[in-house]
Amino acid sequence: MRFFILLSGLYCTLLTACSSCNRGETGAKANQTEDQRPRRQRAKFVIVSPKNNETLSLGAKLTLTVKARDNAQTIDSLRWFVDGRSLATTNSENFTWNTADQTVGTHRIEAIAYYPSGQRETLLPANILLLAPHPPKQYAYRIIREFPHDTKAYTQGLVFDDGYLYESTGLKGESSLRKVNLQTGETILRVDLAEKYFGEGLALVDDKLIQLTWQNQVAFVYQKSDFTVLDQINYNIKEGWGLTYDGTHLLMTDGTATLYFLDKDYLTEVRRLEVCDHKGKMDQLNELEYISGELWANVYNSDFILRIDPKTGIVKGRIDMSGLLKKSDQKYDTNVLNGIAYDEKNGKIYVTGKNWPKLFEIQVVEK
């Protein structure tokens, strides 16, 4: 028994010693790893102009400037970037940049500093917001004609072609695509979406109709003549709102101030820009229509239609549509202004709203 106890004590002593050795080795490795971990060094230079989130008017001349944290530091050259695109390479700490060739919206300013030692360093970036240089023109409207509209049509997208209206309607369990007789408001052809889909914007590309959905990130492609479903395309934008076609790209909104330019066949993003007036970004862009080189957009929950330059994102005009639908024509479920369609051949513009009893041909007049 005594022999067994001695052996047990020896075993425990050895086990304790080994455990201590292992702990010591592990600790040494941990310390070694911590010592060898690369440490982020403080930048030698910082961007001091522009200030982060600085707001300017498009066309303003902006002096891009860096400053050394240590006055003894010098640079060999600086390379400036805007939104990842090379802007200029300079040999001084200041560079004057004319913003006239940019778009409105948020832009990311970055710089890489090159030192005489041959080292280089990417400096902490700064964002700027460029706004429209002038207020938009103000417009009113004149009603030319009134047409009947289905009060059960929760209008999300509207297209005119060859004498007919094509309409995308929303709400889960009520979403549809319709071909409508302009004169009578009668639905000639209709296809209903599955209950899980909430119909949104609509665009005509050649002989195909493309219909967005709200949060499903799915677009349906139909043959215009009979609404045969030709394809179902997934897109990466979180929400689908408005859609139109400029002859080259599809233009899409998602309820923010951003316009997405998409490949017309695959709905992949080609580029994007933000829409701004002289005061700020224009959020809640909704239904879209491309009219004579301009992009017209409903602003959700408002009585305004914006006229946008699709090259720069500048709001060129603002159409006040208030009072279009008389109070006597409004019911408990009458919703907001939404839906713009353009008869390019005859230069006619049609507008309506969600669950409205009427659709209007209008003429826009400057205030």
Secondary structure, DSSP 8 states (H G I E B T S, - for coil): -HHHHHHHHHHHHHHHHHHHHHHHHHHHHHHHHHHHS------SEEEEES-TTEEEETT-EEEEEEEESSTT---SEEEEEETTEEEEEESSSEEEEEGGGS-SEEEEEEEEEE-TTS-EEE---EEEEEE-SS--EEEEEEEEEEEE--TT--EEEEEEETTEEEEEE-STTT-EEEEEETTT--EEEEEE--TT--EEEEEEETTEEEEEESSS-EEEEEETTT--EEEEEE-SSS----EEE-SSEEEEE-SSSEEEEEETTT--EEEEEE-B-SSSB---EEEEEEETTEEEEEETTSSEEEEE-TTT-BEEEEEE-TTSS-GGG--TT---EEEEEEETTTTEEEEEETT-SEEEEEEEEE-
